[in-house]
Amino acid sequence: MEQQFVAITLHRIAGKLVCGAVTLTRQPDRSWLGKCGKCGEEFRVEPDARFEGQVRAMRN
């Protein structure tokens, strides 16, 4: 069974106000895709070893 990685982060407006939560799923190219649960804005995080390390740390 293939393991699927999921991460949750916050959609911040102007770096301060929180709009909503963003659920990101890891794609085959190691990028992350998701949408803000409140406004529906789409997000993409390019492959990033630091971000992935944070996701793995939260998993454990």
Steps between C-alpha positions, in 0.01 A plus 500: 500500500635840401532755779339840440639804676260771616591830667284773649611864514335840534409740221623833631401830341778760497697265724281582802127432469395136480246425227468124542672163505667353193519123459791411274563163336837391367513455124712247304746779408551567877311831488198562725153609381197615694226760553404734780194354672342843540564702183594218260829657387729236352848444640809330364822445693797409284718207615667621820711278726442725804120496461498124450718456809245697703218282366688182590579633850130570566414149385723339760 
